[in-house]
Amino acid sequence: MLKEVTKTEEEVDVLDEVAESFQVILYNDDVNTFDWVIECLVEICEHETLQAEQCALLVHFKGKAVVKSGGLEEMQAICQALCDRSLSAVVE
């Protein structure tokens, strides 16, 4: 007889938090234009244009901003794609 394994809602919430605990942080620079940053955020991070514009402004005025969060492998791929387009980003 097999015992059915179930997870409580709280356990599922904790597992979801762990799975999505990584963030891509984009840093400000003096090289890339707002339009380029916005285009990259739309294409790579799948942001809506308004969201990308807001992120670009946060990066400009605060020096950095979280632009995406999720699982490690996905965040590493997004970070690499941003860096491949000459943007400064890290995963934390």
C-alpha positions in Angstrom: 0.0 0.0 0.0 1.4 3.4 -1.0 1.0 6.3 1.2 -0.2 9.5 -0.5 2.1 12.4 0.1 0.5 15.8 0.3 1.8 19.2 1.0 0.1 21.9 3.0 -0.5 25.3 1.5 2.2 26.8 3.8 4.7 24.2 2.5 3.9 25.0 -1.1 4.3 28.8 -0.4 7.7 28.2 1.1 8.8 26.0 -1.8 7.6 28.7 -4.3 9.6 31.3 -2.3 12.7 29.3 -2.5 12.3 28.6 -6.2 11.9 32.3 -7.0 14.4 33.8 -4.6 16.9 35.1 -7.1 16.9 38.5 -8.7 18.5 40.2 -11.7 19.8 43.6 -10.7 20.5 46.1 -13.4 23.1 48.8 -12.7 23.3 52.3 -14.1 26.1 53.3 -16.6 27.0 56.3 -18.6 27.1 54.4 -21.9 23.7 53.0 -22.7 20.7 55.1 -23.7 17.3 54.9 -22.1 15.8 53.6 -25.4 18.4 50.8 -25.5 17.8 49.8 -21.9 14.0 49.9 -22.4 14.3 47.8 -25.6 16.5 45.2 -23.8 14.1 45.0 -20.9 11.1 44.5 -23.2 12.8 41.8 -25.3 14.8 39.9 -22.6 12.8 40.4 -19.4 9.4 40.4 -21.3 8.4 43.7 -19.6 5.6 45.8 -20.9 7.0 49.1 -22.3 5.7 51.2 -19.3 7.3 48.7 -16.9 10.6 48.9 -18.8 10.5 52.7 -18.7 9.9 52.7 -15.0 12.8 50.2 -14.4 15.1 52.4 -16.6 14.2 55.5 -14.5 14.8 53.6 -11.2 18.2 52.4 -12.5 19.1 55.9 -13.6 18.1 57.7 -10.4 18.9 55.0 -7.8 22.0 53.5 -9.5 20.4 50.0 -9.7 17.1 48.2 -9.7 15.7 44.7 -9.6 14.4 44.0 -13.1 13.3 40.4 -12.8 13.0 37.7 -10.1 12.6 33.9 -10.3 14.5 30.7 -10.4 18.3 30.6 -10.6 18.7 29.2 -14.1 16.2 31.6 -15.7 17.7 34.6 -13.9 21.3 33.6 -14.9 20.1 33.3 -18.5 18.4 36.7 -18.4 21.4 38.3 -16.7 23.8 36.9 -19.4 21.5 38.1 -22.2 21.5 41.6 -20.6 25.3 41.6 -20.3 25.6 40.3 -23.9 24.0 43.6 -24.9 26.5 45.6 -22.9 24.3 46.3 -19.9 25.6 45.8 -16.3 23.7 43.2 -14.4 24.1 40.6 -11.7 22.1 37.8 -10.1 21.6 37.9 -6.4 
